[in-house]
Amino acid sequence: MKKREFWFVVGSQSLYGQDVLDTVAARAAEMAEAMTKVLPYPLVYKVTAKSNAEILDVVKEANYNDECAGIVTWCHTFSPSKMWINGFVKLDKPYCHLATQYNREIPNDEIDMDFMNLNQAAHGDREHGFIAARLRMPRKVIAGYWQDEKVIKRLTDWMKAAVGVAVSKEMKVMRFGDNMREVAVTEGDKVEVQAKLGWQVNTWAVGDLVKEMNAVTEAEIDELMAVYTENYDIATDNIASIRYQAKEEIAMKKMLDREGCKAFTNTFQDLYGMEQLPGLASQHLMAQGYGYGGEGDWKVSAMTSILKAMGENGNGASAFMEDYTYHLVEGQEYSLGAHMLEVCPSVAAGKPRIETHHLGIGMNEKDPARLVFEGKAGQGIVVSLIDMGGRLRLIVQDIEAVKPIMPMPNLPVARVMWRAMPDLTTGVECWITAGGAHHTVLSYDVTAEQMRDWARMMDIEFVHISKDTTPEKLEEELFLKDLAWKLK
């Protein structure tokens, strides 16, 4: 992962004199240092800004610093908000307003006018908040004491969403071939997406991949086979199929890294010159943080990589997923998610097995090797990004993943079973009403609030299907959002 940091910009003014400003600067540096110890990324104190010029300078520096993933502001004293205008209108990094104060309590015996002049966060943060509201800026407001666990958790989550923005703006997707023929939801306006989200989405011929595969050496395959053996249980005698998947993975990784791509797609309709659809190869690449999309679905491919980067340690438990079939027994309603071959082992409940089986779809000459496992139980979300024509819509649904209620011994794929919120049938109605795709990203690490923050930072529509959603409320919400986004 690229080094990321966040800049702490504190507002004040020259009216208070140098002694007060020195105290503000010392406290801001102290707070940034202390919070850095418990945050996932460094919070770097940059400046106590007292003028339009100082704010504009730090914003321009932040915009062009690749390591800066966003700014966190706070007003220890009163900071007249007109001096923030020039900087804020030029800011193109994520922005969080931390409404806090240095002291936790009002010191009953010590409080006097000197104390009041120095400790004006309740005053300053409200003035500061107005100008962002007036400028209609996308922002996150977090209020509370800066040492409290809840505040640190919310700031942590926002930082991870902001890192997702940085990853998005650098995203390059390598498409091996085109989309699956006649499928609608995997299509989209790549020019609009690059302008809005930063993604560079381009195609490489399958023949380019085959040429790269032909150059892979047996020694390279042996090295990767040792990695497979260490991480997975080999449950097949068809070692040749596993070695072929290793060859595919090595070739794809070389091409991805050479072009700076963090996500890729392929389709079972275009495997010219290949014996197998990449299964194990795609799964192990996803385990290393690459995004994947089946049937040429470049939107879900990029989103998989972004959510993985937003997760734990910069490569969390997020996976390309597809709703396959439902269990509709009353009181036991579940969705079964899977894909032909390509589900990331980061969501596995146990050690995955490498198996080989016939794949009765596509242009496979040989039986592809793949990882087979059950997904772990836990709270999560499924995410779908769709192109509505003129705007992008991000749909997020809360889910509760469970241990599959049956073993399904003849299903030779990785699978996850979950309860969709608010319940399966209502959730399906809402998902379909919103236009959600059959491909999603399933994540145990990223929350709906983080995805809301990400959508706000990227200036795209956000739809959340939760335990409180009803089809009637959702239809009204979508109608109003459709009007609002057409006016933007």
C-alpha positions as CSV (number, residue, x, y, z in Angstrom):
1,M,0.0,0.0,0.0
2,K,1.1,3.5,-0.8
3,K,1.9,5.6,2.3
4,R,-1.1,7.7,3.4
5,E,-1.5,10.5,5.9
6,F,-4.0,13.1,7.0
7,W,-3.3,16.7,7.7
8,F,-4.6,18.5,10.9
9,V,-5.4,22.1,10.1
10,V,-6.4,24.2,13.1
11,G,-8.2,27.5,12.8
12,S,-7.5,30.6,14.8
13,Q,-6.8,34.4,14.2
14,S,-4.2,36.9,15.1
15,L,-6.5,38.8,17.4
16,Y,-5.5,36.7,20.5
17,G,-1.8,37.5,20.6
18,Q,1.2,35.3,20.2
19,D,1.0,33.6,23.5
20,V,-2.4,32.2,22.7
21,L,-1.4,31.2,19.2
22,D,1.7,29.4,20.6
23,T,-0.5,27.5,23.1
24,V,-3.0,26.6,20.3
25,A,-0.1,25.2,18.1
26,A,1.4,23.2,21.0
27,R,-1.9,21.7,21.9
28,A,-2.8,20.9,18.2
29,A,0.6,19.1,17.8
30,E,0.0,17.2,21.1
31,M,-3.5,16.1,20.0
32,A,-2.3,15.0,16.5
33,E,0.6,13.0,18.0
34,A,-1.7,11.3,20.6
35,M,-4.4,10.5,18.0
36,T,-1.9,9.1,15.6
37,K,-1.1,6.4,18.1
38,V,-4.6,5.0,17.8
39,L,-5.6,5.9,14.3
40,P,-4.9,3.7,11.2
41,Y,-3.0,6.5,9.5
42,P,-0.8,9.4,10.8
43,L,-2.6,12.7,11.6
44,V,0.0,15.3,10.9
45,Y,-0.3,18.7,12.5
46,K,0.4,21.3,9.7
47,V,-0.6,24.8,10.7
48,T,-2.6,27.0,13.0
49,A,-4.1,29.0,10.2
50,K,-4.8,32.7,10.9
51,S,-5.4,34.1,7.4
52,N,-6.8,33.5,3.9
53,A,-3.3,33.1,2.6
54,E,-2.2,30.4,5.1
55,I,-5.3,28.4,4.5
56,L,-5.0,28.7,0.7
57,D,-1.4,27.6,0.9
58,V,-2.0,24.5,2.9
59,V,-5.0,23.5,0.7
60,K,-2.8,23.9,-2.5
61,E,-0.1,21.8,-0.8
62,A,-2.6,19.1,0.2
63,N,-4.1,18.9,-3.3
64,Y,-0.8,18.1,-4.9
65,N,0.7,15.9,-2.2
66,D,0.2,12.3,-3.1
67,E,0.6,11.1,0.5
68,C,-2.1,13.4,1.9
69,A,-5.4,11.6,1.7
70,G,-7.5,14.3,3.3
71,I,-7.6,17.1,5.8
72,V,-9.1,17.3,9.3
73,T,-10.0,20.7,10.6
74,W,-10.7,22.1,14.1
75,C,-11.1,25.6,15.5
76,H,-9.5,25.8,19.0
77,T,-10.4,29.5,19.1
78,F,-12.7,31.6,16.9
79,S,-11.6,31.5,13.2
80,P,-13.6,33.9,11.0
81,S,-14.9,31.7,8.3
82,K,-14.6,34.2,5.4
83,M,-10.9,33.5,5.4
84,W,-11.5,29.8,4.6
85,I,-13.5,30.5,1.4
86,N,-10.6,30.7,-1.1
87,G,-9.0,27.6,0.2
88,F,-12.2,25.6,0.5
89,V,-13.4,26.3,-3.0
90,K,-10.1,24.9,-4.3
91,L,-9.9,21.8,-2.0
92,D,-10.2,18.5,-3.9
93,K,-9.2,16.2,-1.0
94,P,-11.7,14.7,1.5
95,Y,-12.5,16.9,4.4
96,C,-13.5,16.1,8.0
97,H,-14.5,18.8,10.5
98,L,-13.6,17.5,14.0
99,A,-15.7,19.5,16.4
100,T,-14.0,19.0,19.7
101,Q,-12.1,20.9,22.4
102,Y,-8.8,20.4,24.1
103,N,-10.2,20.1,27.7
104,R,-12.8,17.5,28.5
105,E,-14.3,19.4,31.4
106,I,-15.1,23.0,32.4
107,P,-12.5,23.8,35.2
108,N,-14.9,25.2,37.8
109,D,-12.2,27.0,39.9
110,E,-10.0,28.1,37.1
111,I,-12.4,29.3,34.5
112,D,-12.0,33.1,33.8
113,M,-12.0,35.3,30.7
114,D,-8.5,34.2,29.8
115,F,-9.6,30.6,29.7
116,M,-12.7,31.6,27.7
117,N,-10.6,33.5,25.1
118,L,-8.3,30.5,24.6
119,N,-10.9,27.7,24.6
120,Q,-13.5,28.8,22.1
121,A,-14.1,25.6,20.1
122,A,-17.8,25.7,20.8
123,H,-17.8,29.2,19.3
124,G,-15.2,28.6,16.6
125,D,-16.5,25.3,15.2
126,R,-19.9,26.7,14.6
127,E,-18.6,29.6,12.6
128,H,-16.3,27.2,10.8
129,G,-19.2,24.9,10.1
130,F,-21.3,27.6,8.5
131,I,-19.0,28.3,5.6
132,A,-18.8,24.7,4.6
133,A,-22.6,24.5,4.6
134,R,-22.8,27.8,2.7
135,L,-20.4,26.4,0.1
136,R,-22.3,23.1,-0.1
137,M,-19.1,21.2,0.6
138,P,-19.0,17.4,0.9
139,R,-17.7,16.9,4.4
140,K,-17.9,14.7,7.5
141,V,-18.7,16.3,10.9
142,I,-17.6,14.4,13.9
143,A,-18.4,15.9,17.3
144,G,-17.1,14.7,20.7
145,Y,-14.0,14.6,22.9
146,W,-10.9,13.9,20.9
147,Q,-9.7,11.1,23.2
148,D,-13.0,9.2,23.4
149,E,-13.1,5.8,21.8
150,K,-16.3,6.6,19.8
151,V,-14.7,9.7,18.2
152,I,-11.5,7.8,17.3
153,K,-13.6,5.0,15.8
154,R,-15.6,7.4,13.7
155,L,-12.5,9.2,12.6
156,T,-10.9,5.9,11.8
157,D,-13.8,4.9,9.6
158,W,-13.8,8.2,7.8
159,M,-10.0,7.9,7.2
160,K,-10.5,4.5,5.6
161,A,-13.3,5.9,3.3
162,A,-11.0,8.8,2.3
163,V,-8.3,6.2,1.5
164,G,-10.9,4.6,-0.7
165,V,-11.2,7.9,-2.5
166,A,-7.5,8.1,-3.1
167,V,-7.4,4.5,-4.4
168,S,-10.4,5.3,-6.7
169,K,-8.6,8.3,-8.2
170,E,-5.6,6.1,-9.0
171,M,-7.6,3.1,-10.2
172,K,-6.7,1.4,-13.4
173,V,-8.8,-1.6,-14.6
174,M,-7.4,-4.1,-17.1
175,R,-10.2,-5.8,-19.1
176,F,-9.3,-9.1,-20.8
177,G,-11.8,-9.0,-23.6
178,D,-15.1,-7.2,-23.6
179,N,-18.3,-7.6,-21.5
180,M,-20.5,-10.7,-21.7
181,R,-22.8,-10.3,-24.7
182,E,-26.2,-8.7,-24.2
183,V,-25.8,-8.0,-20.4
184,A,-27.0,-4.5,-19.5
185,V,-26.0,-3.8,-15.9
186,T,-22.3,-4.4,-16.5
187,E,-22.2,-1.6,-19.1
188,G,-21.5,2.0,-18.3
189,D,-20.1,5.3,-19.4
190,K,-16.3,4.9,-18.9
191,V,-15.6,8.6,-19.8
192,E,-18.1,9.8,-17.1
193,V,-16.7,7.3,-14.6
194,Q,-13.1,8.5,-15.2
195,A,-14.2,12.1,-14.8
196,K,-16.2,11.4,-11.7
197,L,-14.3,8.6,-9.9
198,G,-10.9,8.7,-11.6
199,W,-11.0,5.2,-13.0
200,Q,-9.0,4.4,-16.2
201,V,-10.8,1.4,-17.8
202,N,-9.1,-0.1,-20.9
203,T,-9.0,-3.4,-22.7
204,W,-6.2,-5.8,-23.4
205,A,-6.6,-8.7,-25.9
206,V,-6.9,-12.2,-24.5
207,G,-4.1,-13.0,-27.0
208,D,-1.8,-10.6,-25.0
209,L,-2.4,-12.6,-21.9
210,V,-1.8,-15.9,-23.7
211,K,1.5,-14.6,-25.0
212,E,2.5,-13.6,-21.4
213,M,1.4,-17.1,-20.2
214,N,3.6,-18.8,-22.8
215,A,6.6,-16.9,-21.3
216,V,6.0,-18.2,-17.7
217,T,8.8,-20.6,-16.6
218,E,8.4,-23.8,-14.7
219,A,10.5,-22.4,-11.9
220,E,8.0,-19.5,-11.5
221,I,5.1,-22.0,-11.4
222,D,7.0,-24.1,-8.8
223,E,7.4,-21.0,-6.6
224,L,3.7,-20.1,-6.7
225,M,2.7,-23.8,-6.2
226,A,4.6,-23.6,-2.8
227,V,2.5,-20.6,-1.9
228,Y,-0.7,-22.5,-2.8
229,T,0.4,-25.5,-0.7
230,E,1.1,-23.3,2.3
231,N,-2.2,-21.4,2.2
232,Y,-4.7,-24.0,0.9
233,D,-5.5,-27.7,1.2
234,I,-5.0,-29.4,-2.1
235,A,-8.0,-31.7,-2.5
236,T,-7.4,-32.9,-6.1
237,D,-5.0,-35.2,-7.9
238,N,-5.2,-33.0,-11.0
239,I,-2.0,-31.1,-10.3
240,A,-1.7,-30.1,-13.9
241,S,-4.8,-28.0,-13.6
242,I,-3.4,-26.2,-10.6
243,R,-0.2,-25.5,-12.3
244,Y,-2.1,-24.1,-15.3
245,Q,-3.9,-21.7,-12.9
246,A,-0.6,-20.7,-11.5
247,K,0.6,-19.9,-15.0
248,E,-2.5,-17.8,-15.6
249,E,-2.0,-15.9,-12.3
250,I,1.7,-15.2,-12.9
251,A,1.0,-13.8,-16.3
252,M,-2.0,-11.7,-15.2
253,K,0.0,-10.3,-12.3
254,K,2.9,-9.3,-14.5
255,M,0.6,-7.5,-16.9
256,L,-1.4,-5.8,-14.1
257,D,1.7,-4.6,-12.3
258,R,3.4,-3.5,-15.5
259,E,0.4,-1.3,-16.3
260,G,-0.2,-0.2,-12.7
261,C,-3.7,-1.8,-12.7
262,K,-5.3,-2.9,-9.4
263,A,-8.4,-4.5,-10.9
264,F,-9.2,-6.8,-13.8
265,T,-12.1,-8.5,-15.6
266,N,-12.5,-11.4,-18.0
267,T,-15.4,-13.3,-19.5
268,F,-16.0,-17.0,-20.1
269,Q,-17.1,-16.1,-23.6
270,D,-13.6,-15.0,-24.6
271,L,-10.9,-17.5,-23.6
272,Y,-9.3,-17.8,-27.1
273,G,-6.0,-19.7,-26.7
274,M,-6.6,-20.6,-23.0
275,E,-7.5,-24.0,-21.6
276,Q,-9.3,-22.8,-18.5
277,L,-11.2,-19.8,-17.2
278,P,-9.0,-18.3,-14.4
279,G,-10.5,-19.5,-11.1
280,L,-7.8,-20.2,-8.5
281,A,-5.7,-17.6,-10.3
282,S,-8.3,-14.9,-9.9
283,Q,-9.1,-15.9,-6.3
284,H,-5.5,-15.7,-5.2
285,L,-5.0,-12.4,-7.0
286,M,-8.0,-11.0,-5.1
287,A,-6.4,-12.3,-1.8
288,Q,-3.5,-10.0,-2.6
289,G,-5.8,-6.9,-3.0
290,Y,-6.6,-6.9,-6.7
291,G,-10.2,-6.4,-7.7
292,Y,-12.1,-8.7,-10.0
293,G,-15.2,-8.6,-12.1
294,G,-16.8,-11.5,-13.9
295,E,-18.3,-11.2,-17.4
296,G,-16.4,-8.1,-18.1
297,D,-18.0,-6.2,-15.1
298,W,-15.4,-3.4,-14.7
299,K,-17.5,-1.5,-12.2
300,V,-17.6,-4.3,-9.6
301,S,-14.0,-5.1,-10.3
302,A,-12.8,-1.6,-9.3
303,M,-15.2,-1.4,-6.4
304,T,-13.8,-4.7,-5.1
305,S,-10.3,-3.3,-5.0
306,I,-11.5,-0.1,-3.4
307,L,-13.4,-1.9,-0.6
308,K,-10.5,-4.2,0.0
309,A,-8.2,-1.1,0.4
310,M,-10.7,0.4,2.8
311,G,-10.7,-2.7,5.0
312,E,-8.4,-4.0,7.7
313,N,-4.7,-3.4,7.1
314,G,-5.5,-2.1,3.6
315,N,-6.7,-5.5,2.3
316,G,-9.8,-6.4,4.2
317,A,-12.4,-9.2,4.0
318,S,-14.2,-8.0,0.8
319,A,-15.0,-10.2,-2.2
320,F,-16.6,-10.2,-5.6
321,M,-20.0,-11.8,-5.2
322,E,-23.2,-12.7,-7.0
323,D,-26.6,-13.6,-5.8
324,Y,-27.3,-17.1,-7.1
325,T,-30.3,-18.6,-5.5
326,Y,-32.7,-18.2,-2.6
327,H,-33.9,-20.4,0.3
328,L,-37.6,-19.4,0.7
329,V,-38.7,-21.6,3.5
330,E,-40.9,-19.4,5.8
331,G,-38.8,-18.3,8.7
332,Q,-35.6,-19.5,7.1
333,E,-35.2,-17.0,4.2
334,Y,-31.6,-16.8,3.0
335,S,-29.7,-15.7,-0.1
336,L,-26.9,-18.0,-1.4
337,G,-24.1,-16.0,-3.0
338,A,-21.4,-17.6,-5.1
339,H,-19.8,-17.4,-8.5
340,M,-18.6,-20.0,-11.0
341,L,-15.1,-19.8,-9.7
342,E,-14.1,-16.4,-8.5
343,V,-14.8,-15.6,-4.8
344,C,-12.0,-14.1,-2.7
345,P,-10.7,-16.4,0.1
346,S,-10.6,-13.4,2.5
347,V,-14.2,-14.1,3.4
348,A,-13.6,-17.8,4.1
349,A,-14.6,-19.4,7.5
350,G,-11.8,-21.9,7.3
351,K,-8.9,-23.0,5.2
352,P,-10.0,-23.2,1.6
353,R,-9.6,-26.3,-0.5
354,I,-8.2,-26.4,-4.0
355,E,-10.5,-28.6,-6.2
356,T,-10.9,-29.3,-9.9
357,H,-14.3,-29.8,-11.4
358,H,-16.0,-29.6,-14.8
359,L,-17.4,-26.1,-15.6
360,G,-20.4,-26.5,-17.8
361,I,-20.3,-23.0,-19.2
362,G,-17.8,-21.1,-21.4
363,M,-15.0,-22.2,-23.6
364,N,-13.0,-24.4,-21.1
365,E,-11.0,-27.2,-22.6
366,K,-9.9,-28.6,-19.2
367,D,-11.5,-28.7,-15.7
368,P,-10.5,-25.5,-13.9
369,A,-9.0,-25.5,-10.4
370,R,-10.7,-23.3,-7.9
371,L,-10.9,-22.6,-4.2
372,V,-13.9,-24.1,-2.4
373,F,-15.0,-22.9,1.0
374,E,-17.9,-21.6,3.1
375,G,-18.1,-17.9,4.0
376,K,-17.8,-16.9,7.6
377,A,-20.7,-15.6,9.7
378,G,-20.9,-12.0,10.7
379,Q,-22.4,-8.6,9.9
380,G,-21.7,-7.2,6.5
381,I,-22.9,-5.3,3.5
382,V,-23.3,-5.9,-0.2
383,V,-22.5,-3.0,-2.6
384,S,-23.5,-2.3,-6.2
385,L,-22.5,0.7,-8.4
386,I,-24.8,1.3,-11.3
387,D,-24.9,3.8,-14.2
388,M,-28.2,5.5,-14.3
389,G,-27.4,7.6,-17.3
390,G,-26.1,11.0,-16.4
391,R,-25.2,9.9,-12.8
392,L,-23.9,7.0,-10.8
393,R,-25.9,5.3,-8.0
394,L,-24.2,3.4,-5.2
395,I,-26.5,0.9,-3.6
396,V,-25.6,-0.6,-0.2
397,Q,-27.6,-3.3,1.6
398,D,-27.0,-4.5,5.2
399,I,-26.7,-8.2,5.6
400,E,-26.0,-10.8,8.2
401,A,-23.9,-13.7,6.9
402,V,-24.5,-17.1,8.5
403,K,-22.9,-20.5,8.5
404,P,-24.7,-22.2,5.5
405,I,-27.6,-24.1,6.9
406,M,-26.8,-27.2,4.7
407,P,-23.5,-28.6,3.5
408,M,-24.3,-28.7,-0.2
409,P,-21.6,-31.4,-0.9
410,N,-22.1,-31.4,-4.6
411,L,-21.7,-27.6,-5.1
412,P,-18.0,-27.2,-6.1
413,V,-17.7,-23.4,-5.5
414,A,-17.0,-21.0,-2.7
415,R,-20.3,-19.7,-1.2
416,V,-21.6,-17.3,1.4
417,M,-25.2,-17.5,2.8
418,W,-26.8,-14.4,4.4
419,R,-30.0,-12.8,5.6
420,A,-30.7,-9.6,3.6
421,M,-32.1,-6.6,5.5
422,P,-34.8,-5.9,6.4
423,D,-35.8,-9.4,5.3
424,L,-35.1,-11.5,2.2
425,T,-38.2,-10.8,0.1
426,T,-38.5,-7.1,1.1
427,G,-34.8,-6.7,0.6
428,V,-35.0,-8.2,-2.9
429,E,-37.9,-6.0,-3.8
430,C,-36.0,-2.9,-2.7
431,W,-32.8,-4.0,-4.4
432,I,-34.6,-4.6,-7.7
433,T,-36.6,-1.3,-7.4
434,A,-33.3,0.6,-6.9
435,G,-31.7,-1.2,-9.9
436,G,-29.1,-3.1,-8.0
437,A,-26.9,-5.4,-10.1
438,H,-26.5,-9.2,-9.8
439,H,-22.8,-8.6,-9.2
440,T,-21.9,-7.0,-5.9
441,V,-19.0,-6.6,-3.5
442,L,-19.6,-8.3,-0.2
443,S,-17.7,-6.9,2.7
444,Y,-17.3,-7.8,6.4
445,D,-14.9,-4.9,7.0
446,V,-16.5,-1.9,5.4
447,T,-19.8,-0.3,6.8
448,A,-22.7,1.4,5.2
449,E,-21.7,4.7,6.9
450,Q,-18.2,4.4,5.3
451,M,-19.8,3.9,1.9
452,R,-22.1,6.8,2.5
453,D,-19.0,8.9,3.3
454,W,-17.2,7.6,0.1
455,A,-20.2,8.4,-2.1
456,R,-20.4,11.9,-0.6
457,M,-16.7,12.5,-1.3
458,M,-17.1,11.2,-4.8
459,D,-20.3,13.3,-5.3
460,I,-22.5,10.3,-6.4
461,E,-26.0,9.2,-5.3
462,F,-26.2,6.9,-2.3
463,V,-29.0,4.4,-1.5
464,H,-29.0,2.4,1.7
465,I,-31.3,-0.6,2.3
466,S,-31.3,-1.3,6.0
467,K,-33.5,-3.0,8.7
468,D,-35.8,0.1,8.6
469,T,-36.3,0.2,4.8
470,T,-39.7,-0.4,3.3
471,P,-40.5,-0.5,-0.5
472,E,-42.9,2.5,-0.1
473,K,-40.3,4.6,1.6
474,L,-37.6,3.6,-0.9
475,E,-39.8,4.4,-3.9
476,E,-40.4,7.9,-2.5
477,E,-36.7,8.3,-1.7
478,L,-35.7,7.3,-5.2
479,F,-38.3,9.6,-6.8
480,L,-37.0,12.6,-4.8
481,K,-33.4,11.7,-5.5
482,D,-34.1,11.4,-9.2
483,L,-35.5,15.0,-9.2
484,A,-32.6,16.3,-7.1
485,W,-29.9,14.7,-9.2
486,K,-31.4,16.0,-12.4
487,L,-31.2,19.5,-11.0
488,K,-27.5,19.2,-10.0
